[in-house]
Amino acid sequence: MKLLVLGGSWFLGREVVEEAKRRGWDVTTFNRGRSAPDPDGVTAVHGDRSDPASLAYLAELGPWDAVVGTSASEMPPKVVLEGTQALAGATGRYVYVSTVSVYQGWQGLDRVVSGAAVPGRRRP
């Protein structure tokens, strides 16, 4: 299995990477290279998800069986959408995992969250 993890160097993304490596998967990470060192044993690509040129370059490195996005909590939804569109031809499956952004006032919360969740919306 070839997996691309957007983020992948800390918090939830690092856990996804470590589990994928434990399973013997071929893992690529894409991040800005600022949060933490990239895990050993991955193909690390540095770039900015809000930069179309970075995303175009990343898409050329594919294909992947799946992309897991774990690092978009500080990005406007439009940037997340543009990233999924830029990678659409490089993967058959895209998984976006929201963590802190489901909490009201998440910007002031630490990694241990005790705040109230944002009320859910049902799709028709």
VOVODREN-996703 format. One record per residue: residue in one letter; x, y, z of N, C-alpha, C in turn. Coordinates in steps of 0.1 Angstrom, whole numbers, plus 2048, in hexadecimal, padded with zeros to 3 digits. Layout:
% residues N
+-------+--------+---------+------+---------+----------+-------+--------+---------+------+
: rolum : n_east : n_north : n_up : ca_east : ca_north : ca_up : c_east : c_north : c_up :
+-------+--------+---------+------+---------+----------+-------+--------+---------+------+
:     A :      X :       Y :    Z :       X :        Y :     Z :      X :       Y :    Z :
...
+-------+--------+---------+------+---------+----------+-------+--------+---------+------+
***
This chain:
% residues 124
+-------+--------+---------+------+---------+----------+-------+--------+---------+------+
: rolum : n_east : n_north : n_up : ca_east : ca_north : ca_up : c_east : c_north : c_up :
+-------+--------+---------+------+---------+----------+-------+--------+---------+------+
:     M :    808 :     7F4 :  800 :     800 :      800 :   800 :    809 :     80C :  800 :
:     K :    806 :     816 :  7F7 :     80D :      822 :   7F7 :    804 :     82D :  7FD :
:     L :    809 :     834 :  807 :     801 :      83D :   80F :    808 :     84B :  80F :
:     L :    800 :     855 :  80C :     805 :      863 :   80E :    7FE :     869 :  81A :
:     V :    806 :     86E :  824 :     800 :      874 :   830 :    804 :     883 :  82F :
:     L :    7F9 :     88B :  82F :     7FB :      89A :   82F :    7FD :     89E :  83E :
:     G :    808 :     8A3 :  841 :     80D :      8A4 :   84F :    816 :     899 :  852 :
:     G :    814 :     891 :  85C :     81C :      885 :   85E :    827 :     886 :  867 :
:     S :    82B :     892 :  86C :     837 :      894 :   874 :    834 :     895 :  883 :
:     W :    827 :     897 :  887 :     824 :      898 :   895 :    815 :     895 :  897 :
:     F :    811 :     894 :  8A4 :     804 :      892 :   8A8 :    7FD :     887 :  8A0 :
:     L :    7F1 :     888 :  89B :     7EA :      87E :   895 :    7F1 :     878 :  888 :
:     G :    7F6 :     881 :  880 :     7FD :      87D :   874 :    808 :     873 :  876 :
:     R :    810 :     876 :  881 :     81B :      86D :   884 :    816 :     85F :  888 :
:     E :    80B :     85F :  88F :     806 :      852 :   893 :    801 :     84A :  886 :
:     V :    7FB :     851 :  87D :     7F7 :      84A :   870 :    803 :     845 :  869 :
:     V :    80D :     84D :  868 :     81A :      849 :   862 :    820 :     83D :  868 :
:     E :    821 :     83D :  876 :     827 :      832 :   87D :    81F :     825 :  87B :
:     E :    812 :     826 :  87B :     80A :      81A :   879 :    80B :     815 :  86B :
:     A :    80C :     81D :  861 :     80D :      819 :   853 :    81B :     812 :  851 :
:     K :    825 :     818 :  857 :     833 :      812 :   856 :    833 :     804 :  85D :
:     R :    82C :     803 :  869 :     82B :      7F6 :   870 :    825 :     7EC :  867 :
:     R :    81C :     7F0 :  85E :     815 :      7E7 :   855 :    81D :     7E4 :  849 :
:     G :    829 :     7EB :  847 :     831 :      7E8 :   83C :    82E :     7F1 :  830 :
:     W :    826 :     7FB :  831 :     822 :      803 :   826 :    82D :     80D :  822 :
:     D :    82C :     811 :  816 :     835 :      81B :   810 :    82F :     829 :  813 :
:     V :    835 :     831 :  81C :     82F :      83E :   820 :    837 :     84A :  81C :
:     T :    82F :     853 :  816 :     834 :      861 :   813 :    82D :     86B :  81C :
:     T :    835 :     874 :  821 :     82F :      87F :   829 :    831 :     88C :  822 :
:     F :    827 :     895 :  824 :     828 :      8A2 :   81E :    825 :     8AD :  828 :
:     N :    82F :     8B5 :  82C :     82D :      8BF :   836 :    837 :     8CB :  834 :
:     R :    835 :     8D5 :  83C :     83E :      8E1 :   83A :    84C :     8DF :  841 :
:     G :    84E :     8D4 :  848 :     85B :      8D1 :   84E :    85D :     8DA :  85B :
:     R :    852 :     8DF :  861 :     854 :      8E8 :   86C :    850 :     8E2 :  87A :
:     S :    846 :     8D9 :  87A :     841 :      8D4 :   887 :    84A :     8CB :  88E :
:     A :    850 :     8C2 :  887 :     858 :      8B7 :   88D :    860 :     8B1 :  882 :
:     P :    86B :     8A9 :  885 :     872 :      8A2 :   87B :    869 :     897 :  874 :
:     D :    86B :     895 :  868 :     863 :      88A :   861 :    867 :     87D :  867 :
:     P :    85D :     873 :  868 :     861 :      866 :   86D :    86B :     85F :  864 :
:     D :    873 :     856 :  86A :     87C :      84E :   863 :    874 :     845 :  85A :
:     G :    87A :     842 :  84E :     875 :      837 :   846 :    869 :     83C :  83D :
:     V :    868 :     849 :  83B :     85E :      84E :   832 :    864 :     856 :  827 :
:     T :    85D :     858 :  81C :     861 :      862 :   812 :    85B :     86F :  816 :
:     A :    864 :     878 :  81A :     85F :      885 :   820 :    860 :     890 :  814 :
:     V :    855 :     896 :  812 :     854 :      8A1 :   808 :    84F :     8AD :  810 :
:     H :    857 :     8B8 :  80E :     853 :      8C5 :   815 :    84D :     8CE :  80B :
:     G :    842 :     8D5 :  810 :     83B :      8DF :   808 :    830 :     8E4 :  810 :
:     D :    828 :     8ED :  80A :     81D :      8F4 :   811 :    810 :     8F0 :  80A :
:     R :    807 :     8EB :  812 :     7FA :      8E7 :   80C :    7F2 :     8F2 :  806 :
:     S :    7F5 :     8FE :  80A :     7EE :      90A :   804 :    7F4 :     90F :  7F8 :
:     D :    7FF :     909 :  7F3 :     807 :      90D :   7E7 :    803 :     904 :  7DC :
:     P :    7FC :     908 :  7D1 :     7F9 :      900 :   7C6 :    805 :     8F9 :  7BF :
:     A :    810 :     900 :  7BF :     81C :      8FA :   7B9 :    821 :     8EE :  7C1 :
:     S :    821 :     8EF :  7CE :     825 :      8E4 :   7D7 :    81C :     8D8 :  7D5 :
:     L :    80F :     8DB :  7D4 :     806 :      8D0 :   7D2 :    807 :     8C9 :  7C5 :
:     A :    80A :     8D1 :  7BA :     80C :      8CC :   7AD :    818 :     8C3 :  7AD :
:     Y :    823 :     8C7 :  7B3 :     82F :      8BF :   7B4 :    82C :     8B2 :  7BC :
:     L :    825 :     8B3 :  7C7 :     822 :      8A7 :   7CF :    81A :     89D :  7C6 :
:     A :    810 :     8A2 :  7BF :     807 :      899 :   7B7 :    810 :     892 :  7AD :
:     E :    81A :     898 :  7A8 :     823 :      891 :   79E :    82A :     885 :  7A4 :
:     L :    82C :     885 :  7B1 :     833 :      87B :   7B8 :    82B :     86E :  7BA :
:     G :    81E :     86F :  7B8 :     815 :      864 :   7BA :    816 :     85A :  7AF :
:     P :    80E :     850 :  7AF :     801 :      84F :   7B6 :    803 :     848 :  7C3 :
:     W :    7F8 :     84A :  7CC :     7F7 :      843 :   7D9 :    7EA :     83C :  7D9 :
:     D :    7EA :     831 :  7E1 :     7DD :      82A :   7E3 :    7D3 :     833 :  7EB :
:     A :    7D9 :     83A :  7F4 :     7D0 :      843 :   7FC :    7D8 :     84F :  801 :
:     V :    7D1 :     85A :  804 :     7D7 :      866 :   80A :    7CF :     868 :  817 :
:     V :    7D6 :     86B :  821 :     7D0 :      86E :   82E :    7D5 :     87C :  832 :
:     G :    7CB :     885 :  833 :     7CE :      893 :   837 :    7CB :     894 :  846 :
:     T :    7D6 :     898 :  84D :     7D5 :      899 :   85C :    7DA :     8A7 :  861 :
:     S :    7DD :     8B0 :  858 :     7E3 :      8BC :   85D :    7DD :     8C9 :  858 :
:     A :    7D0 :     8C9 :  858 :     7C9 :      8D5 :   852 :    7C1 :     8DD :  85B :
:     S :    7C3 :     8DB :  868 :     7BB :      8E2 :   872 :    7BC :     8F2 :  872 :
:     E :    7C7 :     8F7 :  86D :     7C9 :      905 :   86C :    7C6 :     90B :  85F :
:     M :    7C1 :     903 :  855 :     7BF :      907 :   848 :    7B0 :     90A :  845 :
:     P :    7AD :     914 :  83D :     79F :      916 :   839 :    79B :     90A :  831 :
:     P :    78E :     906 :  832 :     789 :      8FB :   82A :    78C :     8FB :  81B :
:     K :    78C :     907 :  816 :     78F :      909 :   807 :    79D :     903 :  804 :
:     V :    7A7 :     905 :  80D :     7B4 :      900 :   80A :    7B4 :     8F1 :  80B :
:     V :    7AD :     8EB :  814 :     7AC :      8DD :   815 :    7A5 :     8D7 :  808 :
:     L :    79B :     8DD :  804 :     794 :      8D9 :   7F8 :    79D :     8DA :  7EC :
:     E :    7A5 :     8E5 :  7EA :     7AE :      8E6 :   7DF :    7B9 :     8DB :  7DF :
:     G :    7BD :     8D8 :  7EB :     7C7 :      8CD :   7ED :    7C1 :     8C0 :  7E8 :
:     T :    7B5 :     8BD :  7EC :     7AF :      8B0 :   7E7 :    7AD :     8B0 :  7D8 :
:     Q :    7AA :     8BB :  7D3 :     7A8 :      8BC :   7C4 :    7B6 :     8BA :  7BD :
:     A :    7C0 :     8C0 :  7C3 :     7CE :      8BF :   7BD :    7D3 :     8B1 :  7BD :
:     L :    7CF :     8A9 :  7C7 :     7D4 :      89B :   7C8 :    7CA :     891 :  7C2 :
:     A :    7BF :     895 :  7BD :     7B4 :      88C :   7B8 :    7BA :     882 :  7AE :
:     G :    7C3 :     886 :  7A5 :     7C8 :      87D :   79B :    7D3 :     874 :  7A0 :
:     A :    7D7 :     876 :  7AC :     7E3 :      86F :   7B2 :    7DE :     864 :  7BC :
:     T :    7D2 :     863 :  7BF :     7CD :      859 :   7C8 :    7BE :     855 :  7C5 :
:     G :    7BB :     84A :  7C9 :     7AD :      845 :   7C8 :    7A5 :     847 :  7D5 :
:     R :    7AC :     84B :  7E0 :     7A5 :      84C :   7EC :    7AB :     858 :  7F4 :
:     Y :    7A3 :     861 :  7F9 :     7A8 :      86C :   801 :    7A0 :     86C :  80E :
:     V :    7A8 :     86C :  819 :     7A2 :      86C :   827 :    7A6 :     878 :  82E :
:     Y :    79C :     880 :  832 :     79F :      88C :   83A :    79B :     889 :  848 :
:     V :    7A5 :     88B :  852 :     7A2 :      888 :   860 :    7A3 :     896 :  867 :
:     S :    797 :     89A :  86C :     797 :      8A6 :   874 :    799 :     8A3 :  883 :
:     T :    7A1 :     8AB :  889 :     7A4 :      8A8 :   897 :    79F :     8B4 :  89F :
:     V :    7A7 :     8BE :  8A2 :     7A4 :      8C9 :   8AB :    799 :     8D2 :  8A5 :
:     S :    798 :     8D2 :  898 :     78F :      8DC :   891 :    780 :     8D8 :  894 :
:     V :    77D :     8CD :  89A :     76F :      8CA :   89D :    76B :     8D0 :  8AA :
:     Y :    775 :     8D7 :  8B1 :     772 :      8DD :   8BE :    770 :     8EC :  8BD :
:     Q :    766 :     8F1 :  8C3 :     764 :      8FF :   8C4 :    770 :     906 :  8CB :
:     G :    775 :     911 :  8C5 :     781 :      918 :   8CB :    78D :     910 :  8CB :
:     W :    78F :     907 :  8C1 :     79B :      8FE :   8C1 :    7A8 :     905 :  8C1 :
:     Q :    7A9 :     911 :  8BC :     7B6 :      918 :   8BB :    7BC :     91A :  8C9 :
:     G :    7B4 :     91A :  8D3 :     7BA :      91C :   8E0 :    7BC :     910 :  8E8 :
:     L :    7B8 :     904 :  8E2 :     7B9 :      8F8 :   8EA :    7C7 :     8F1 :  8E8 :
:     D :    7CA :     8EA :  8F2 :     7D7 :      8E2 :   8F2 :    7D4 :     8D5 :  8EB :
:     R :    7DE :     8CC :  8EA :     7DC :      8BF :   8E3 :    7D2 :     8B6 :  8EB :
:     V :    7D0 :     8B8 :  8F8 :     7C6 :      8B1 :   8FF :    7B9 :     8BA :  8FF :
:     V :    7AF :     8B5 :  8F9 :     7A3 :      8BD :   8F6 :    798 :     8BA :  8FF :
:     S :    792 :     8C4 :  905 :     786 :      8C2 :   90E :    77B :     8CB :  90A :
:     G :    77D :     8D2 :  8FF :     772 :      8DC :   8FB :    766 :     8D5 :  8F5 :
:     A :    75C :     8DD :  8F3 :     750 :      8D8 :   8ED :    752 :     8D6 :  8DE :
:     A :    74C :     8CB :  8D8 :     74D :      8C9 :   8CA :    743 :     8D2 :  8C3 :
:     V :    747 :     8D6 :  8B7 :     73F :      8DE :   8AE :    733 :     8D5 :  8AB :
:     P :    726 :     8DB :  8AB :     71B :      8D3 :   8A8 :    71C :     8CE :  89A :
:     G :    718 :     8C1 :  898 :     719 :      8BA :   88B :    70E :     8BE :  882 :
:     R :    711 :     8BC :  875 :     707 :      8BF :   86A :    705 :     8B2 :  863 :
:     R :    6F9 :     8AE :  860 :     6F6 :      8A2 :   858 :    6F5 :     8A6 :  84A :
:     R :    6FB :     89E :  841 :     6F9 :      89F :   833 :    6EC :     89A :  82F :
:     P :    6E6 :     8A1 :  825 :     6D8 :      89C :   820 :    6DA :     88F :  819 :
+-------+--------+---------+------+---------+----------+-------+--------+---------+------+
***
